[in-house]
């Protein structure tokens, strides 16, 4: 089953950029397709593969911050090639 996941890591602390950068770099190194936007990072692929990568990298990211939020949206389909039709 293919999925699309949108992730937004929001550390609630003064030094927030390193944690976000490290999280994105770790996702880039994974075998997943990754698209970055100014507001979120999106990953696409097979459910089991995506969740295996996210389980590890989300834990690392959360351990790297003192306080923060991690928003996750999951869509059941691979939307990597989505183009608006209007």
N, CA, C and O atoms as a printed pandas DataFrame, in Angstrom:
     atom_number atom_name residue_name chain_id  residue_number  x_coord  y_coord  z_coord
0              1         N          UNK        A               1    0.851   -1.176    0.000
1              2        CA          UNK        A               1    0.000    0.000    0.000
2              3         C          UNK        A               1    0.893    1.234    0.000
3              4         O          UNK        A               1    1.825    1.338    0.798
4              5         N          UNK        A               2    0.607    2.150   -0.883
5              6        CA          UNK        A               2    1.361    3.399   -1.003
6              7         C          UNK        A               2    0.746    4.477   -0.101
7              8         O          UNK        A               2   -0.474    4.580    0.029
8              9         N          UNK        A               3    1.625    5.275    0.516
9             10        CA          UNK        A               3    1.155    6.382    1.351
10            11         C          UNK        A               3    1.974    7.640    1.079
11            12         O          UNK        A               3    3.079    7.598    0.539
12            13         N          UNK        A               4    1.379    8.754    1.477
13            14        CA          UNK        A               4    2.042   10.054    1.475
14            15         C          UNK        A               4    1.958   10.578    2.894
15            16         O          UNK        A               4    0.909   10.486    3.531
16            17         N          UNK        A               5    3.052   11.126    3.393
17            18        CA          UNK        A               5    3.081   11.628    4.766
18            19         C          UNK        A               5    3.627   13.050    4.758
19            20         O          UNK        A               5    4.664   13.330    4.157
20            21         N          UNK        A               6    2.910   13.941    5.436
21            22        CA          UNK        A               6    3.372   15.312    5.608
22            23         C          UNK        A               6    3.814   15.474    7.052
23            24         O          UNK        A               6    3.074   15.133    7.975
24            25         N          UNK        A               7    5.022   15.997    7.250
25            26        CA          UNK        A               7    5.612   16.136    8.579
26            27         C          UNK        A               7    5.985   17.589    8.837
27            28         O          UNK        A               7    6.541   18.263    7.970
28            29         N          UNK        A               8    5.675   18.060   10.033
29            30        CA          UNK        A               8    6.104   19.386   10.453
30            31         C          UNK        A               8    6.658   19.263   11.865
31            32         O          UNK        A               8    5.915   18.979   12.805
32            33         N          UNK        A               9    7.956   19.475   12.015
33            34        CA          UNK        A               9    8.611   19.454   13.317
34            35         C          UNK        A               9    8.701   20.892   13.813
35            36         O          UNK        A               9    9.242   21.762   13.131
36            37         N          UNK        A              10    8.168   21.131   15.004
37            38        CA          UNK        A              10    8.151   22.478   15.573
38            39         C          UNK        A              10    8.748   22.449   16.981
39            40         O          UNK        A              10    8.014   22.281   17.955
40            41         N          UNK        A              11   10.058   22.608   17.101
41            42        CA          UNK        A              11   10.651   22.696   18.431
42            43         C          UNK        A              11   10.192   23.981   19.115
43            44         O          UNK        A              11   10.114   25.033   18.480
44            45         N          UNK        A              12    9.891   23.893   20.397
45            46        CA          UNK        A              12    9.492   25.067   21.181
46            47         C          UNK        A              12   10.668   25.406   22.092
47            48         O          UNK        A              12   10.673   25.101   23.285
48            49         N          UNK        A              13   11.662   26.048   21.485
49            50        CA          UNK        A              13   12.882   26.411   22.201
50            51         C          UNK        A              13   13.633   27.421   21.351
51            52         O          UNK        A              13   13.315   27.616   20.178
52            53         N          UNK        A              14   14.623   28.057   21.943
53            54        CA          UNK        A              14   15.373   29.095   21.237
54            55         C          UNK        A              14   16.187   28.538   20.075
55            56         O          UNK        A              14   16.092   29.051   18.960
56            57         N          UNK        A              15   16.964   27.528   20.306
57            58        CA          UNK        A              15   17.811   26.937   19.256
58            59         C          UNK        A              15   17.026   25.829   18.561
59            60         O          UNK        A              15   17.156   24.657   18.916
60            61         N          UNK        A              16   16.218   26.193   17.581
61            62        CA          UNK        A              16   15.330   25.218   16.955
62            63         C          UNK        A              16   15.814   24.722   15.586
63            64         O          UNK        A              16   15.474   23.611   15.180
64            65         N          UNK        A              17   16.597   25.527   14.877
65            66        CA          UNK        A              17   16.970   25.169   13.509
66            67         C          UNK        A              17   17.790   23.878   13.394
67            68         O          UNK        A              17   17.509   23.087   12.493
68            69         N          UNK        A              18   18.782   23.619   14.245
69            70        CA          UNK        A              18   19.575   22.398   14.080
70            71         C          UNK        A              18   18.731   21.122   14.124
71            72         O          UNK        A              18   18.985   20.193   13.357
72            73         N          UNK        A              19   17.752   21.065   14.990
73            74        CA          UNK        A              19   16.917   19.856   15.088
74            75         C          UNK        A              19   16.120   19.641   13.805
75            76         O          UNK        A              19   15.992   18.511   13.336
76            77         N          UNK        A              20   15.590   20.708   13.244
77            78        CA          UNK        A              20   14.811   20.606   12.012
78            79         C          UNK        A              20   15.713   20.190   10.854
79            80         O          UNK        A              20   15.364   19.305   10.072
80            81         N          UNK        A              21   16.868   20.830   10.751
81            82        CA          UNK        A              21   17.810   20.515    9.675
82            83         C          UNK        A              21   18.267   19.064    9.755
83            84         O          UNK        A              21   18.309   18.372    8.737
84            85         N          UNK        A              22   18.609   18.597   10.950
85            86        CA          UNK        A              22   19.046   17.206   11.114
86            87         C          UNK        A              22   17.943   16.225   10.735
87            88         O          UNK        A              22   18.218   15.198   10.115
88            89         N          UNK        A              23   16.701   16.528   11.098
89            90        CA          UNK        A              23   15.566   15.669   10.770
90            91         C          UNK        A              23   15.395   15.577    9.247
91            92         O          UNK        A              23   15.223   14.485    8.705
92            93         N          UNK        A              24   15.444   16.702    8.574
93            94        CA          UNK        A              24   15.286   16.709    7.115
94            95         C          UNK        A              24   16.449   15.989    6.437
95            96         O          UNK        A              24   16.232   15.232    5.491
96            97         N          UNK        A              25   17.665   16.207    6.900
97            98        CA          UNK        A              25   18.824   15.534    6.313
98            99         C          UNK        A              25   18.725   14.019    6.475
99           100         O          UNK        A              25   19.089   13.274    5.566
100          101         N          UNK        A              26   18.235   13.561    7.623
101          102        CA          UNK        A              26   18.068   12.122    7.841
102          103         C          UNK        A              26   17.027   11.549    6.873
103          104         O          UNK        A              26   17.213   10.457    6.337
104          105         N          UNK        A              27   15.948   12.278    6.654
105          106        CA          UNK        A              27   14.932   11.812    5.706
106          107         C          UNK        A              27   15.488   11.790    4.278
107          108         O          UNK        A              27   15.181   10.883    3.504
108          109         N          UNK        A              28   16.295   12.778    3.935
109          110        CA          UNK        A              28   16.915   12.807    2.599
110          111         C          UNK        A              28   17.797   11.588    2.361
111          112         O          UNK        A              28   17.849   11.070    1.245
112          113         N          UNK        A              29   18.488   11.125    3.397
113          114        CA          UNK        A              29   19.388    9.977    3.273
114          115         C          UNK        A              29   18.633    8.653    3.169
115          116         O          UNK        A              29   19.216    7.642    2.779
116          117         N          UNK        A              30   17.359    8.646    3.507
117          118        CA          UNK        A              30   16.566    7.425    3.469
118          119         C          UNK        A              30   16.220    7.074    2.022
119          120         O          UNK        A              30   16.407    7.895    1.125
120          121         N          UNK        A              31   15.718    5.863    1.791
121          122        CA          UNK        A              31   15.324    5.484    0.426
122          123         C          UNK        A              31   13.976    6.086   -0.013
123          124         O          UNK        A              31   13.511    5.820   -1.121
124          125         N          UNK        A              32   13.365    6.879    0.841
125          126        CA          UNK        A              32   12.057    7.445    0.526
126          127         C          UNK        A              32   12.170    8.627   -0.422
127          128         O          UNK        A              32   13.199    9.300   -0.474
128          129         N          UNK        A              33   11.100    8.871   -1.171
129          130        CA          UNK        A              33   11.018   10.086   -1.965
130          131         C          UNK        A              33   10.637   11.214   -1.018
131          132         O          UNK        A              33    9.657   11.098   -0.282
132          133         N          UNK        A              34   11.398   12.304   -1.028
133          134        CA          UNK        A              34   11.203   13.411   -0.088
134          135         C          UNK        A              34   11.008   14.705   -0.872
135          136         O          UNK        A              34   11.771   15.015   -1.787
136          137         N          UNK        A              35    9.980   15.447   -0.498
137          138        CA          UNK        A              35    9.741   16.775   -1.061
138          139         C          UNK        A              35    9.680   17.752    0.108
139          140         O          UNK        A              35    8.958   17.528    1.080
140          141         N          UNK        A              36   10.441   18.831    0.004
141          142        CA          UNK        A              36   10.461   19.838    1.065
142          143         C          UNK        A              36    9.735   21.092    0.596
143          144         O          UNK        A              36    9.875   21.520   -0.549
144          145         N          UNK        A              37    8.967   21.661    1.493
145          146        CA          UNK        A              37    8.320   22.939    1.246
146          147         C          UNK        A              37    8.703   23.864    2.397
147          148         O          UNK        A              37    9.282   23.401    3.380
148          149         N          UNK        A              38    8.399   25.148    2.305
149          150        CA          UNK        A              38    8.743   26.050    3.407
150          151         C          UNK        A              38    8.022   25.705    4.719
151          152         O          UNK        A              38    8.483   26.089    5.794
152          153         N          UNK        A              39    6.907   24.990    4.639
153          154        CA          UNK        A              39    6.119   24.719    5.846
154          155         C          UNK        A              39    6.152   23.274    6.314
155          156         O          UNK        A              39    5.780   22.991    7.453
156          157         N          UNK        A              40    6.591   22.353    5.462
157          158        CA          UNK        A              40    6.580   20.946    5.863
158          159         C          UNK        A              40    7.509   20.146    4.969
159          160         O          UNK        A              40    8.035   20.638    3.970
160          161         N          UNK        A              41    7.693   18.893    5.365
161          162        CA          UNK        A              41    8.440   17.935    4.562
162          163         C          UNK        A              41    7.493   16.785    4.267
163          164         O          UNK        A              41    6.771   16.324    5.152
164          165         N          UNK        A              42    7.496   16.326    3.037
165          166        CA          UNK        A              42    6.605   15.246    2.635
166          167         C          UNK        A              42    7.440   14.056    2.193
167          168         O          UNK        A              42    8.457   14.209    1.517
168          169         N          UNK        A              43    6.990   12.856    2.589
169          170        CA          UNK        A              43    7.650   11.619    2.173
170          171         C          UNK        A              43    6.603   10.705    1.555
171          172         O          UNK        A              43    5.426   10.744    1.915
172          173         N          UNK        A              44    7.061    9.875    0.611
173          174        CA          UNK        A              44    6.156    9.036   -0.153
174          175         C          UNK        A              44    6.757    7.653   -0.314
175          176         O          UNK        A              44    7.974    7.505   -0.421
176          177         N          UNK        A              45    5.901    6.639   -0.331
177          178        CA          UNK        A              45    6.387    5.294   -0.578
178          179         C          UNK        A              45    5.489    4.236   -0.003
179          180         O          UNK        A              45    4.349    4.498    0.383
180          181         N          UNK        A              46    6.025    3.022    0.047
181          182        CA          UNK        A              46    5.311    1.881    0.594
182          183         C          UNK        A              46    5.101    2.065    2.094
183          184         O          UNK        A              46    6.018    2.490    2.796
184          185         N          UNK        A              47    3.917    1.755    2.587
185          186        CA          UNK        A              47    3.559    1.969    3.987
186          187         C          UNK        A              47    4.615    1.416    4.946
187          188         O          UNK        A              47    5.100    2.133    5.821
188          189         N          UNK        A              48    4.969    0.144    4.781
189          190        CA          UNK        A              48    5.910   -0.479    5.722
190          191         C          UNK        A              48    7.271    0.200    5.692
191          192         O          UNK        A              48    7.884    0.407    6.740
192          193         N          UNK        A              49    7.745    0.546    4.512
193          194        CA          UNK        A              49    9.053    1.198    4.398
194          195         C          UNK        A              49    9.015    2.609    4.992
195          196         O          UNK        A              49    9.924    2.999    5.725
196          197         N          UNK        A              50    7.966    3.370    4.678
197          198        CA          UNK        A              50    7.833    4.727    5.220
198          199         C          UNK        A              50    7.764    4.688    6.742
199          200         O          UNK        A              50    8.469    5.437    7.419
200          201         N          UNK        A              51    6.927    3.828    7.270
201          202        CA          UNK        A              51    6.746    3.792    8.718
202          203         C          UNK        A              51    8.006    3.315    9.445
203          204         O          UNK        A              51    8.285    3.755   10.560
204          205         N          UNK        A              52    8.758    2.423    8.818
205          206        CA          UNK        A              52   10.013    1.967    9.426
206          207         C          UNK        A              52   10.997    3.128    9.539
207          208         O          UNK        A              52   11.626    3.313   10.581
208          209         N          UNK        A              53   11.131    3.906    8.475
209          210        CA          UNK        A              53   12.032    5.065    8.496
210          211         C          UNK        A              53   11.526    6.101    9.496
211          212         O          UNK        A              53   12.299    6.615   10.304
212          213         N          UNK        A              54   10.228    6.407    9.444
213          214        CA          UNK        A              54    9.686    7.442   10.328
214          215         C          UNK        A              54    9.776    7.059   11.798
215          216         O          UNK        A              54   10.053    7.908   12.645
216          217         N          UNK        A              55    9.545    5.795   12.104
217          218        CA          UNK        A              55    9.632    5.365   13.500
218          219         C          UNK        A              55   11.004    5.700   14.078
219          220         O          UNK        A              55   11.108    6.200   15.198
220          221         N          UNK        A              56   12.043    5.426   13.316
221          222        CA          UNK        A              56   13.404    5.702   13.780
222          223         C          UNK        A              56   13.689    7.204   13.808
223          224         O          UNK        A              56   14.140    7.733   14.824
224          225         N          UNK        A              57   13.427    7.890   12.694
225          226        CA          UNK        A              57   13.831    9.288   12.573
226          227         C          UNK        A              57   12.985   10.242   13.415
227          228         O          UNK        A              57   13.490   11.269   13.869
228          229         N          UNK        A              58   11.724    9.926   13.630
229          230        CA          UNK        A              58   10.906   10.768   14.507
230          231         C          UNK        A              58   11.389   10.676   15.945
231          232         O          UNK        A              58   11.406   11.677   16.662
232          233         N          UNK        A              59   11.780    9.484   16.369
233          234        CA          UNK        A              59   12.298    9.324   17.731
234          235         C          UNK        A              59   13.590   10.107   17.918
235          236         O          UNK        A              59   13.766   10.790   18.927
236          237         N          UNK        A              60   14.494   10.010   16.946
237          238        CA          UNK        A              60   15.755   10.758   17.009
238          239         C          UNK        A              60   15.472   12.258   17.072
239          240         O          UNK        A              60   16.081   12.974   17.868
240          241         N          UNK        A              61   14.551   12.733   16.235
241          242        CA          UNK        A              61   14.227   14.161   16.190
242          243         C          UNK        A              61   13.627   14.636   17.516
243          244         O          UNK        A              61   13.989   15.701   18.015
244          245         N          UNK        A              62   12.729   13.862   18.073
245          246        CA          UNK        A              62   12.104   14.268   19.332
246          247         C          UNK        A              62   13.083   14.216   20.505
247          248         O          UNK        A              62   13.000   15.027   21.427
248          249         N          UNK        A              63   14.001   13.265   20.463
249          250        CA          UNK        A              63   15.025   13.198   21.508
250          251         C          UNK        A              63   15.997   14.375   21.428
251          252         O          UNK        A              63   16.627   14.726   22.425
252          253         N          UNK        A              64   16.122   14.981   20.255
253          254        CA          UNK        A              64   17.074   16.077   20.046
254          255         C          UNK        A              64   16.544   17.426   20.525
255          256         O          UNK        A              64   17.295   18.400   20.581
256          257         N          UNK        A              65   15.266   17.493   20.868
257          258        CA          UNK        A              65   14.686   18.761   21.301
258          259         C          UNK        A              65   14.211   18.659   22.743
259          260         O          UNK        A              65   13.861   17.586   23.233
260          261         N          UNK        A              66   14.210   19.810   23.403
261          262        CA          UNK        A              66   13.741   19.845   24.791
262          263         C          UNK        A              66   12.215   19.762   24.853
263          264         O          UNK        A              66   11.650   18.991   25.629
264          265         N          UNK        A              67   11.563   20.574   24.017
265          266        CA          UNK        A              67   10.101   20.589   23.923
266          267         C          UNK        A              67    9.738   20.833   22.467
267          268         O          UNK        A              67   10.474   21.501   21.742
268          269         N          UNK        A              68    8.614   20.297   22.046
269          270        CA          UNK        A              68    8.208   20.572   20.674
270          271         C          UNK        A              68    7.027   19.745   20.235
271          272         O          UNK        A              68    6.506   18.911   20.975
272          273         N          UNK        A              69    6.623   19.998   19.016
273          274        CA          UNK        A              69    5.499   19.327   18.394
274          275         C          UNK        A              69    5.964   18.675   17.104
275          276         O          UNK        A              69    6.849   19.187   16.420
276          277         N          UNK        A              70    5.363   17.550   16.782
277          278        CA          UNK        A              70    5.609   16.893   15.504
278          279         C          UNK        A              70    4.251   16.551   14.910
279          280         O          UNK        A              70    3.563   15.642   15.375
280          281         N          UNK        A              71    3.881   17.291   13.879
281          282        CA          UNK        A              71    2.602   17.073   13.210
282          283         C          UNK        A              71    2.807   16.057   12.089
283          284         O          UNK        A              71    3.764   16.152   11.320
284          285         N          UNK        A              72    1.896   15.080   12.006
285          286        CA          UNK        A              72    1.989   14.043   10.989
286          287         C          UNK        A              72    0.622   13.873   10.332
287          288         O          UNK        A              72   -0.385   13.674   11.012
288          289         N          UNK        A              73    0.602   13.953    9.003
289          290        CA          UNK        A              73   -0.616   13.673    8.228
290          291         C          UNK        A              73   -0.294   12.529    7.285
291          292         O          UNK        A              73    0.745   12.535    6.625
292          293         N          UNK        A              74   -1.182   11.550    7.220
293          294        CA          UNK        A              74   -0.969   10.395    6.349
294          295         C          UNK        A              74   -2.140   10.274    5.380
295          296         O          UNK        A              74   -3.303   10.312    5.782
296          297         N          UNK        A              75   -1.816   10.130    4.105
297          298        CA          UNK        A              75   -2.815    9.931    3.063
298          299         C          UNK        A              75   -2.572    8.556    2.444
299          300         O          UNK        A              75   -1.436    8.192    2.141
300          301         N          UNK        A              76   -3.636    7.813    2.264
301          302        CA          UNK        A              76   -3.504    6.483    1.665
302          303         C          UNK        A              76   -3.466    6.601    0.139
303          304         O          UNK        A              76   -4.476    6.381   -0.530
304          305         N          UNK        A              77   -2.348    6.935   -0.384
305          306        CA          UNK        A              77   -2.023    6.964   -1.811
306          307         C          UNK        A              77   -0.722    7.736   -1.952
307          308         O          UNK        A              77   -0.373    8.546   -1.094
308          309         N          UNK        A              78   -0.028    7.485   -3.009
309          310        CA          UNK        A              78    1.221    8.206   -3.268
310          311         C          UNK        A              78    0.871    9.445   -4.077
311          312         O          UNK        A              78    0.510    9.346   -5.250
312          313         N          UNK        A              79    0.978   10.602   -3.457
313          314        CA          UNK        A              79    0.607   11.870   -4.083
314          315         C          UNK        A              79    1.837   12.664   -4.537
315          316         O          UNK        A              79    1.745   13.873   -4.749
316          317         N          UNK        A              80    2.974   12.003   -4.686
317          318        CA          UNK        A              80    4.223   12.685   -5.033
318          319         C          UNK        A              80    4.127   13.429   -6.363
319          320         O          UNK        A              80    4.773   14.462   -6.538
320          321         N          UNK        A              81    3.344   12.928   -7.283
321          322        CA          UNK        A              81    3.249   13.543   -8.603
322          323         C          UNK        A              81    1.978   14.359   -8.778
323          324         O          UNK        A              81    1.551   14.609   -9.905
324          325         N          UNK        A              82    1.377   14.771   -7.685
325          326        CA          UNK        A              82    0.122   15.528   -7.753
326          327         C          UNK        A              82    0.331   16.849   -8.483
327          328         O          UNK        A              82    1.295   17.572   -8.231
328          329         N          UNK        A              83   -0.576   17.140   -9.379
329          330        CA          UNK        A              83   -0.610   18.430  -10.061
330          331         C          UNK        A              83   -2.048   18.919  -10.045
331          332         O          UNK        A              83   -2.955   18.161  -10.390
332          333         N          UNK        A              84   -2.278   20.157   -9.657
333          334        CA          UNK        A              84   -3.647   20.685   -9.655
334          335         C          UNK        A              84   -4.231   20.687  -11.069
335          336         O          UNK        A              84   -3.518   20.919  -12.045
336          337         N          UNK        A              85   -5.517   20.429  -11.163
337          338        CA          UNK        A              85   -6.196   20.384  -12.458
338          339         C          UNK        A              85   -7.169   21.531  -12.612
339          340         O          UNK        A              85   -8.242   21.378  -13.197
340          341         N          UNK        A              86   -6.790   22.680  -12.084
341          342        CA          UNK        A              86   -7.675   23.861  -12.200
342          343         C          UNK        A              86   -6.852   25.106  -12.421
343          344         O          UNK        A              86   -7.406   26.199  -12.543
